[in-house]
Amino acid sequence: MVINGKNSEWLPVTSGVPQGSMLGPALFVVFINDMPRPVSQCNTLALFADDAKCFCTIRSASDCVRFQGDIDNLVEWTDVWKMGFNTDKCSLCMITRKRNPIIYDYNMRGKALKRVEAQRDLGVLITCDARFNEHISFLCPSKQS
């Protein structure tokens, strides 16, 4: 790319997508296009830019095992494409109103996924009890004198 008669040096790209490039975002979408493939049909993988959310309905222990298998399959996908997840940024938000939900300790590469009470998704704060009180409070904080 040439700007004001100056151009940058060429560098080999051995994996991933070069950051800061004009084509980078489009190339990244092409690069991760098959990421949902290893996820079972019972679960969903939602992708937006460089953010991925895997979710499913848990009704039994076998659903938990299947979900953990999908997490393992996604980690394997990242190994193949040399794009590891940042496990410190990965978390688990169980959204339910059940009194006694099924608790399962999910992990990524043997590291337990941290449980969070709320998760921001495209600017909307979703809490584990599926209520929007915290999101509304964040958007409309009460006036304090």
C-alpha positions as YAML, in Angstrom:
chain: A
units: angstrom
residues:
- id: 1
  name: MET
  ca: [0.00, 0.00, 0.00]
- id: 2
  name: VAL
  ca: [1.34, 3.44, -0.92]
- id: 3
  name: ILE
  ca: [0.38, 6.58, 1.02]
- id: 4
  name: ASN
  ca: [1.87, 9.96, 0.11]
- id: 5
  name: GLY
  ca: [4.50, 8.24, -2.00]
- id: 6
  name: LYS
  ca: [5.70, 6.04, 0.88]
- id: 7
  name: ASN
  ca: [5.15, 2.33, 1.19]
- id: 8
  name: SER
  ca: [5.71, -0.19, 3.97]
- id: 9
  name: GLU
  ca: [8.11, -3.11, 3.86]
- id: 10
  name: TRP
  ca: [6.89, -6.53, 2.77]
- id: 11
  name: LEU
  ca: [6.74, -9.14, 5.52]
- id: 12
  name: PRO
  ca: [5.95, -12.83, 5.30]
- id: 13
  name: VAL
  ca: [2.66, -13.82, 6.93]
- id: 14
  name: THR
  ca: [3.05, -17.34, 8.30]
- id: 15
  name: SER
  ca: [-0.36, -17.59, 9.94]
- id: 16
  name: GLY
  ca: [-3.44, -15.54, 10.77]
- id: 17
  name: VAL
  ca: [-4.27, -12.22, 9.15]
- id: 18
  name: PRO
  ca: [-2.06, -9.12, 9.12]
- id: 19
  name: GLN
  ca: [-3.42, -6.46, 11.46]
- id: 20
  name: GLY
  ca: [-3.92, -2.90, 10.28]
- id: 21
  name: SER
  ca: [-4.32, -3.85, 6.65]
- id: 22
  name: MET
  ca: [-7.14, -2.78, 4.39]
- id: 23
  name: LEU
  ca: [-8.07, -6.37, 3.55]
- id: 24
  name: GLY
  ca: [-7.47, -7.71, 7.07]
- id: 25
  name: PRO
  ca: [-11.10, -7.73, 8.25]
- id: 26
  name: ALA
  ca: [-12.34, -9.42, 5.06]
- id: 27
  name: LEU
  ca: [-9.51, -11.94, 5.12]
- id: 28
  name: PHE
  ca: [-10.22, -12.71, 8.79]
- id: 29
  name: VAL
  ca: [-13.88, -13.50, 7.99]
- id: 30
  name: VAL
  ca: [-12.75, -15.84, 5.22]
- id: 31
  name: PHE
  ca: [-10.14, -17.36, 7.53]
- id: 32
  name: ILE
  ca: [-12.66, -18.24, 10.30]
- id: 33
  name: ASN
  ca: [-15.53, -19.11, 7.96]
- id: 34
  name: ASP
  ca: [-15.36, -22.83, 8.80]
- id: 35
  name: MET
  ca: [-14.94, -22.34, 12.56]
- id: 36
  name: PRO
  ca: [-18.55, -23.42, 13.32]
- id: 37
  name: ARG
  ca: [-18.01, -26.76, 11.51]
- id: 38
  name: PRO
  ca: [-16.64, -28.70, 14.55]
- id: 39
  name: VAL
  ca: [-19.58, -27.63, 16.74]
- id: 40
  name: SER
  ca: [-22.34, -30.25, 17.07]
- id: 41
  name: GLN
  ca: [-25.75, -29.48, 15.61]
- id: 42
  name: CYS
  ca: [-27.25, -29.23, 19.11]
- id: 43
  name: ASN
  ca: [-25.09, -26.21, 19.88]
- id: 44
  name: THR
  ca: [-24.58, -22.83, 18.23]
- id: 45
  name: LEU
  ca: [-21.44, -20.84, 17.55]
- id: 46
  name: ALA
  ca: [-22.07, -17.14, 16.96]
- id: 47
  name: LEU
  ca: [-19.27, -15.14, 15.36]
- id: 48
  name: PHE
  ca: [-18.89, -11.37, 15.21]
- id: 49
  name: ALA
  ca: [-15.56, -9.86, 14.16]
- id: 50
  name: ASP
  ca: [-12.98, -11.54, 16.44]
- id: 51
  name: ASP
  ca: [-15.54, -12.61, 19.03]
- id: 52
  name: ALA
  ca: [-17.01, -16.12, 19.26]
- id: 53
  name: LYS
  ca: [-19.79, -17.32, 21.54]
- id: 54
  name: CYS
  ca: [-20.77, -20.96, 21.81]
- id: 55
  name: PHE
  ca: [-24.09, -21.69, 23.46]
- id: 56
  name: CYS
  ca: [-26.58, -24.47, 23.95]
- id: 57
  name: THR
  ca: [-29.49, -25.69, 26.04]
- id: 58
  name: ILE
  ca: [-28.43, -27.92, 28.93]
- id: 59
  name: ARG
  ca: [-31.08, -30.40, 30.04]
- id: 60
  name: SER
  ca: [-28.90, -33.31, 31.17]
- id: 61
  name: ALA
  ca: [-25.35, -34.32, 32.07]
- id: 62
  name: SER
  ca: [-24.91, -35.67, 28.53]
- id: 63
  name: ASP
  ca: [-25.61, -32.15, 27.19]
- id: 64
  name: CYS
  ca: [-22.76, -30.90, 29.40]
- id: 65
  name: VAL
  ca: [-20.40, -33.56, 28.06]
- id: 66
  name: ARG
  ca: [-21.40, -32.70, 24.47]
- id: 67
  name: PHE
  ca: [-20.81, -28.99, 25.12]
- id: 68
  name: GLN
  ca: [-17.37, -29.71, 26.61]
- id: 69
  name: GLY
  ca: [-16.64, -31.80, 23.51]
- id: 70
  name: ASP
  ca: [-17.53, -28.83, 21.32]
- id: 71
  name: ILE
  ca: [-15.18, -26.61, 23.35]
- id: 72
  name: ASP
  ca: [-12.43, -29.21, 22.84]
- id: 73
  name: ASN
  ca: [-13.21, -29.37, 19.10]
- id: 74
  name: LEU
  ca: [-12.97, -25.56, 18.83]
- id: 75
  name: VAL
  ca: [-9.61, -25.61, 20.61]
- id: 76
  name: GLU
  ca: [-8.45, -28.28, 18.16]
- id: 77
  name: TRP
  ca: [-9.64, -26.09, 15.26]
- id: 78
  name: THR
  ca: [-7.53, -23.21, 16.60]
- id: 79
  name: ASP
  ca: [-4.51, -25.54, 16.82]
- id: 80
  name: VAL
  ca: [-4.90, -26.52, 13.18]
- id: 81
  name: TRP
  ca: [-5.20, -22.88, 12.06]
- id: 82
  name: LYS
  ca: [-2.64, -21.54, 14.59]
- id: 83
  name: MET
  ca: [-5.12, -19.14, 16.19]
- id: 84
  name: GLY
  ca: [-5.30, -20.04, 19.88]
- id: 85
  name: PHE
  ca: [-8.02, -18.66, 22.14]
- id: 86
  name: ASN
  ca: [-6.95, -16.29, 24.89]
- id: 87
  name: THR
  ca: [-8.22, -18.46, 27.75]
- id: 88
  name: ASP
  ca: [-7.95, -15.53, 30.17]
- id: 89
  name: LYS
  ca: [-10.68, -13.77, 28.15]
- id: 90
  name: CYS
  ca: [-12.88, -16.85, 27.85]
- id: 91
  name: SER
  ca: [-15.72, -17.19, 30.34]
- id: 92
  name: LEU
  ca: [-18.92, -19.06, 31.06]
- id: 93
  name: CYS
  ca: [-22.25, -17.35, 31.71]
- id: 94
  name: MET
  ca: [-25.02, -19.78, 32.53]
- id: 95
  name: ILE
  ca: [-28.33, -18.07, 31.74]
- id: 96
  name: THR
  ca: [-31.18, -19.73, 33.58]
- id: 97
  name: ARG
  ca: [-34.07, -19.15, 35.96]
- id: 98
  name: LYS
  ca: [-34.02, -22.73, 37.26]
- id: 99
  name: ARG
  ca: [-33.64, -23.12, 41.03]
- id: 100
  name: ASN
  ca: [-31.27, -26.06, 40.67]
- id: 101
  name: PRO
  ca: [-29.45, -25.81, 37.34]
- id: 102
  name: ILE
  ca: [-27.00, -28.47, 36.24]
- id: 103
  name: ILE
  ca: [-23.51, -27.33, 37.23]
- id: 104
  name: TYR
  ca: [-20.58, -28.61, 35.17]
- id: 105
  name: ASP
  ca: [-16.97, -27.49, 35.29]
- id: 106
  name: TYR
  ca: [-16.08, -26.65, 31.69]
- id: 107
  name: ASN
  ca: [-12.45, -26.17, 30.75]
- id: 108
  name: MET
  ca: [-10.26, -25.10, 27.90]
- id: 109
  name: ARG
  ca: [-6.92, -26.90, 27.63]
- id: 110
  name: GLY
  ca: [-7.42, -28.13, 31.18]
- id: 111
  name: LYS
  ca: [-7.90, -24.60, 32.52]
- id: 112
  name: ALA
  ca: [-11.30, -24.06, 34.15]
- id: 113
  name: LEU
  ca: [-13.45, -21.49, 32.40]
- id: 114
  name: LYS
  ca: [-14.30, -18.71, 34.84]
- id: 115
  name: ARG
  ca: [-17.98, -18.28, 35.62]
- id: 116
  name: VAL
  ca: [-19.40, -14.79, 35.28]
- id: 117
  name: GLU
  ca: [-22.72, -13.38, 36.46]
- id: 118
  name: ALA
  ca: [-23.15, -11.20, 33.36]
- id: 119
  name: GLN
  ca: [-21.79, -11.00, 29.83]
- id: 120
  name: ARG
  ca: [-21.77, -8.07, 27.44]
- id: 121
  name: ASP
  ca: [-22.81, -9.05, 23.91]
- id: 122
  name: LEU
  ca: [-22.77, -6.38, 21.22]
- id: 123
  name: GLY
  ca: [-23.28, -3.71, 23.87]
- id: 124
  name: VAL
  ca: [-26.10, -5.45, 25.74]
- id: 125
  name: LEU
  ca: [-25.41, -6.68, 29.27]
- id: 126
  name: ILE
  ca: [-27.02, -10.09, 29.70]
- id: 127
  name: THR
  ca: [-27.16, -11.44, 33.24]
- id: 128
  name: CYS
  ca: [-27.29, -15.06, 34.36]
- id: 129
  name: ASP
  ca: [-30.92, -14.62, 35.48]
- id: 130
  name: ALA
  ca: [-31.96, -13.30, 32.03]
- id: 131
  name: ARG
  ca: [-33.05, -9.93, 33.39]
- id: 132
  name: PHE
  ca: [-32.04, -6.55, 32.01]
- id: 133
  name: ASN
  ca: [-32.01, -4.55, 35.27]
- id: 134
  name: GLU
  ca: [-28.20, -4.20, 35.27]
- id: 135
  name: HIS
  ca: [-28.16, -3.17, 31.61]
- id: 136
  name: ILE
  ca: [-30.86, -0.53, 32.19]
- id: 137
  name: SER
  ca: [-29.04, 0.73, 35.30]
- id: 138
  name: PHE
  ca: [-25.84, 1.04, 33.27]
- id: 139
  name: LEU
  ca: [-27.61, 3.00, 30.51]
- id: 140
  name: CYS
  ca: [-29.73, 5.17, 32.81]
- id: 141
  name: PRO
  ca: [-27.84, 5.64, 36.07]
- id: 142
  name: SER
  ca: [-29.93, 7.34, 38.74]
- id: 143
  name: LYS
  ca: [-29.02, 10.93, 39.38]
- id: 144
  name: GLN
  ca: [-27.10, 11.35, 42.59]
- id: 145
  name: SER
  ca: [-26.95, 14.76, 44.28]
...
